Amino acid sequence: MPLCRVLEEKHSIYVDHNFPKHSRKEEGYRYRVILGVGGNIGDTRRRMNHLWHYLGRLPQISRIRSGVILRNPPFGYLEQNDFDNTVIEIATSLQPRAFLRLLWRIEKRFGRCRSFANAPRTLDLDILFFENRSIRTEELSIPHPHWNERVGVMIPLGSLARKSVRRQYENLDI
């Protein structure tokens, strides 16, 4: 059963069986990557759990760990539902551009349609960090621009550093 903690009126943290989670080691893969994961159409927390399992079946990557899920308001285009956001650390041997193409295929598989900037979406996957690389092209910016200004990244990212996040939330009222 998911646990919920309201941080303030507009932000809530959710903890369930896959978020946060520490999975397996990244042996055999060259790079570590932090993904930003978000969505605001349909049952996004359920979709994130499906994504966690889907990622576990891909031979190109190895799941390492995930953060808590944060419910937070949209920015940019404001006439839409709140977002659920989390982060997932993975290992891969793919180069950044090939990895980005894989993420686009995953988004499409999970029903993502790109209609306009900041539009509502079923699933949004962003490369926040790719090892210690810095890349600036038209299609790819690493580290992700403004990652440190987004609460939907900072809180889940901070939870990766905590070993017992679930224990912190076990006694909360849901």
Buried (B, 14 or more C-beta within 10 A) or exposed (E): EEBBBEEEEEBBBBBBEBBBBEBEEBEEBEBBBBBBBBBBBBEBBEBBBEBBEEBEEEEBBBBBBBBBBBBBBBEEEEEBBBBBBBBBBBBBBBEBEEBBEBBBEBBEEBEBEEEEEEBBBBBBBBBBBBEEEEBEEEEBBBBBEEBEEBBBBBBBBEBBEEEEBBEBBEEEEE
